[in-house]
């Protein structure tokens, strides 16, 4: 069964988001569909990835853990906590919560392993790599694939080392706010072990999705000719649905 991050809708979003030419072919195999995309001067097989995993699959036990904190929350905040958690579950399968990631090198498996599929922990590990502090990103990669991954990740390096993570987050996630990236890095190195941490995590997800929505809408305005008329209709409705859910964030 096709996962949402490699569904037909997802590939329409990726075409718009990353400016992929219409002549690119989606290769479908038994594992995950992918597309060969040129980054810089390197051709890379890219597949989809779920940014924040609030779904019933890999993150099933984690979601149950978040729900388990309901008993520890003051009654006046319990309803809002539960509603926001359910909104995160709804936005889990939306165009605001998927991105491209290289297929070679098991980077997606690494993201699941080091942070239970948390994009903030992945961004923290990525920043640590760019600052020569850790090499967690290669935990599930063979020697040859590690070299491949390093070549890919190094495409985002800038003259100023500390700016590299911002460049990656802008080009892959559409995040323009350095402040948000810094916050994701800070939260990404911490365990989610209290209701307060869950609330902070959900609020980061909300800000992440808002930034991504802004980026997608900008692409829809200036790059819509990348898509066919039918694809524009599909993506317009999908973005509208996600935006409507985001707009309810603080409602009780």
C-alpha positions in Angstrom: 0.0 0.0 0.0 1.5 3.3 -1.1 2.5 5.6 1.8 1.3 9.2 1.8 4.7 10.7 1.4 5.2 8.9 -1.9 1.6 9.1 -3.1 0.5 10.8 -6.4 -0.5 13.9 -4.4 2.9 13.9 -2.7 4.7 13.9 -6.0 2.6 16.8 -7.2 3.6 18.8 -4.1 7.3 17.9 -4.6 7.2 19.1 -8.2 5.8 22.5 -7.1 7.9 22.8 -3.9 11.2 21.9 -5.4 10.7 23.2 -9.0 11.0 19.7 -10.6 10.6 19.5 -14.3 7.6 17.7 -15.7 9.7 15.4 -17.7 11.1 13.7 -14.6 9.9 10.1 -14.2 8.6 8.6 -10.9 10.2 5.2 -10.5 8.0 2.8 -8.6 9.5 -0.3 -7.0 8.6 -2.8 -4.2 9.9 -0.5 -1.5 9.3 3.2 -2.2 8.8 5.2 -5.3 11.6 7.7 -6.1 12.7 10.3 -8.6 16.1 11.2 -9.9 16.7 14.8 -9.2 19.7 17.1 -9.8 20.9 19.0 -6.7 23.9 21.2 -7.6 25.9 19.1 -9.9 24.8 15.8 -8.5 22.0 13.5 -9.6 20.3 11.9 -6.6 17.5 9.4 -6.2 15.0 11.2 -3.9 12.0 9.8 -2.1 9.4 11.1 0.3 9.6 11.5 4.0 7.0 12.4 6.7 8.3 15.3 8.8 6.3 15.0 12.0 5.1 11.5 12.6 1.8 11.5 14.6 0.5 8.5 12.7 -0.6 5.0 13.8 2.5 3.3 12.3 6.0 3.8 13.5 4.9 6.5 16.0 2.0 4.5 17.4 3.5 3.9 20.8 4.7 7.6 21.0 1.2 8.9 20.2 -0.2 6.7 23.0 2.5 8.2 25.3 1.4 11.7 24.4 -2.2 10.8 25.0 -1.2 9.2 28.3 -0.1 12.6 29.7 -3.7 13.7 29.6 -4.1 12.5 33.2 -1.3 14.8 34.3 -2.6 18.0 32.8 -4.7 20.5 34.8 -8.4 20.1 33.9 -8.6 23.6 32.4 -5.9 22.7 29.8 -6.9 19.1 29.1 -9.4 19.9 26.4 -7.0 22.2 24.4 -4.1 19.6 24.8 -6.3 16.8 23.4 -7.7 18.9 20.6 -4.3 20.1 19.5 -3.0 16.5 19.6 -5.9 15.4 17.4 -5.1 18.2 14.9 -1.5 17.1 14.7 -2.8 13.6 13.8 -5.0 15.1 11.1 -2.1 17.2 9.7 0.2 14.2 9.8 -1.1 13.2 6.3 -1.1 16.6 4.7 1.0 18.5 2.1 2.4 20.5 5.0 4.1 17.5 6.5 6.1 15.8 3.8 9.5 16.5 2.2 12.1 14.9 0.0 14.9 12.8 1.3 17.6 10.8 -0.5 16.7 7.2 -0.9 20.3 5.9 -0.8 21.9 5.7 2.6 18.9 4.9 4.8 18.7 8.5 6.0 14.9 8.0 6.6 15.6 4.9 8.8 18.2 7.0 10.7 15.7 9.7 11.3 13.3 7.1 12.8 16.1 5.6 14.9 17.7 8.7 16.5 14.5 10.5 17.4 11.5 8.2 16.8 10.9 10.0 13.5 11.1 13.5 15.0 12.1 16.2 12.4 13.4 18.4 15.2 15.8 15.7 16.3 16.9 15.1 12.7 17.6 18.8 12.3 19.6 18.8 15.5 21.7 15.8 14.3 22.1 17.5 10.9 23.4 20.7 12.6 25.7 18.6 14.7 27.1 17.0 11.5 27.6 20.4 9.8 29.5 21.6 12.9 31.7 18.5 13.0 30.2 17.4 16.4 28.5 14.0 15.6 28.0 11.6 12.8 24.7 10.1 13.8 23.3 10.5 10.4 25.3 7.6 9.0 24.2 5.0 11.7 22.4 2.9 9.1 24.5 3.5 6.0 27.1 1.3 4.4 30.6 2.6 3.7 29.8 3.4 0.1 26.5 4.9 0.9 28.0 7.1 3.6 30.2 8.7 1.0 27.1 9.2 -1.2 25.2 10.8 1.7 28.1 13.1 2.6 28.3 14.3 -1.0 24.6 15.1 -0.8 24.7 16.8 2.5 27.7 18.9 1.6 25.8 20.4 -1.4 24.1 22.6 1.2 27.3 23.9 2.9 27.8 27.6 2.8 30.9 29.8 3.3 29.8 30.3 6.9 29.5 27.0 8.7 26.8 28.2 11.1 24.6 29.2 8.2 24.6 25.8 6.5 21.7 24.4 8.6 19.5 27.4 7.7 20.3 26.8 4.0 19.3 23.1 4.3 16.1 23.9 6.2 15.1 26.6 3.7 15.7 24.4 0.6 14.3 21.2 1.9 11.6 22.4 4.3 10.8 25.9 3.1 11.7 27.4 6.6 12.9 31.0 6.3 13.0 31.8 10.0 16.4 31.3 11.6 14.7 31.6 15.0 12.4 28.6 14.2 15.4 26.5 13.1 17.3 27.4 16.3 14.2 26.4 18.3 13.9 23.1 16.4 17.6 22.3 17.2 17.1 23.2 20.8 14.0 21.0 21.2 15.5 18.2 19.0 18.2 17.2 21.5 15.7 16.8 24.4 13.5 13.9 25.3 9.7 14.3 25.2 9.0 13.1 28.7 6.4 15.4 30.1 3.1 17.1 29.0 4.9 20.4 28.9 7.4 18.9 26.4 4.6 17.5 24.3 3.0 21.0 24.2 6.3 22.6 23.1 6.7 19.9 20.5 3.2 20.4 19.1 3.7 24.2 19.0 6.9 23.7 17.1 5.0 21.5 14.7 2.4 24.2 14.3 5.0 26.9 13.5 6.8 24.5 11.1 3.6 23.9 9.2 2.7 27.6 9.1 6.1 28.3 7.6 5.7 25.5 5.1 2.2 26.7 4.2 3.6 30.2 3.4 6.4 28.7 1.3 3.9 26.5 -0.7 1.5 29.4 -1.3 4.4 31.4 -2.6 5.3 28.6 -5.0 1.7 28.3 -6.1 1.7 32.0 -6.9 4.9 32.2 -8.9 5.7 28.7 -10.0 2.2 27.3 -10.8 3.1 26.7 -14.5 5.2 23.8 -13.3 1.9 21.9 -12.8 -0.9 20.9 -15.1 -4.3 22.4 -14.7 -5.5 19.2 -13.0 -2.5 19.1 -10.7 -3.1 22.8 -9.7 -6.7 21.9 -8.8 -5.6 19.0 -6.7 -2.9 20.9 -4.8 -5.1 23.9 -4.3 -7.7 21.8 -2.5 -5.1 20.0 -0.5 -3.5 23.2 0.7 -6.9 24.7 1.5 -7.8 21.7 3.6 -4.5 21.8 5.5 -4.8 25.6 6.0 -8.4 25.2 7.4 -7.1 22.8 9.9 -4.2 25.0 10.9 -6.6 28.0 11.4 -8.5 25.9 14.0 -5.3 25.4 16.1 -6.3 27.6 19.1 -10.0 26.8 19.0 -11.5 24.8 21.8 
